[in-house]
Amino acid sequence: MNTPVLTSTEHDSLHWRIFCQLAGTRDVIFYYEGYFSQAIIAAVSDAVKMRTEHIGTGGMTRRRLFSSFIEMTQNIIHYSVDAYTRDDGEHFNNEVRHGSICISMRDGRYHLHCANPVHHDVALQLREKLEHLRTLTIEDIKREYKRTLRAETPESSKGAGLGFLTMARDASEPLEFEFTPLGHGDNVLFFLKATI
Amino acid sequence: MKNIFIPASASSPEVDFRFDERLLSLKGEAYPENAALFWGELISAVRSFTENDASRECITINVGLAYFNSSSTKMLFSLFDMLNEKAAAGTPVTLNWYHDADDDTIYEFGQELCEDFTELDFQNHALQTDGGHTSF
């Protein structure tokens, strides 16, 4: 019996070095890809808080970053179509879904990116909402936030329909988004970016 | 009415509802996975307390939340709506709203509550920051 020989070790460590270098030059302060659960979000939140406190980010920026981070990761938990457990009602409190999140810094500003697969139909709804938000000024956003806070929660929402508005309110630039085909099935990959 | 005490978790606040003392307190951070479930149970408990309460003595609610996510925001709004109705029906309700002095978001949300729920005796308390943690 021959044991397979690992010949890719050098390759692996080279790739790892390149990955670390890229992360360093892009000032990536946090990156995670995989399944998200509430416990993972809470743990990652700690890491994000420590890191931003350590580099001396101001209190309000830190809060805004944290808020957008929570909204994004909870969106992944609630809406990514790549679920580890089926959403059959019973598992509603134990949702685990796949996605990725990245926090980087450039020119003194934080960039939050997230990505997760969504169904094509959901993508259409998201596009409509986000395109609308991009046309609004910060005053419009605050007005719409107030209106939504007092309105009935839309049926499609597992939260309050306030998530994107909260992110748009906390961001210093309009939210950016993109959908890319996944090449199989009815799903597309949804990318969202907030600049704090 | 049984009092409710729920210790804080990483993503949910400490809940200390002492119905017998007419003192309700919330402190910590609130981003529970299922906000409708977490807050829904508390809101039902408060509703059943206010509906069965004939006393006209003041009810006090202390809220020192350092952060709440968007879905909790909506549920908090419902909670204060209910307390506002209780106040309108003749039982004074004091809302002590605590926030870090430099936290505009939580301060502004307090102002929204103050604007909408005019029956509440709204008291704003700006706390000096000690590294982002709110305490009272």
Interface residues (C-beta under 8 A of the other chain):
Chain A: Q38 A39 I41 A42 A43 S45 D46 K49 E53 G59 M60 R62 R63 R64 F66 S67 I70 E71 Q74 I77 F92 N93 E95 K146 L149 R150 T153 K158 G159 A160 L162 G163 L165 T166 D170
Chain B: S9 A10 S11 Y31 P32 E33 N34 A35 A36 L37 Y67 N69 S70 S71 T73 K74 M75 F77 D100 D102 D103 D104 T105 E112 D116 T129 G131 G132
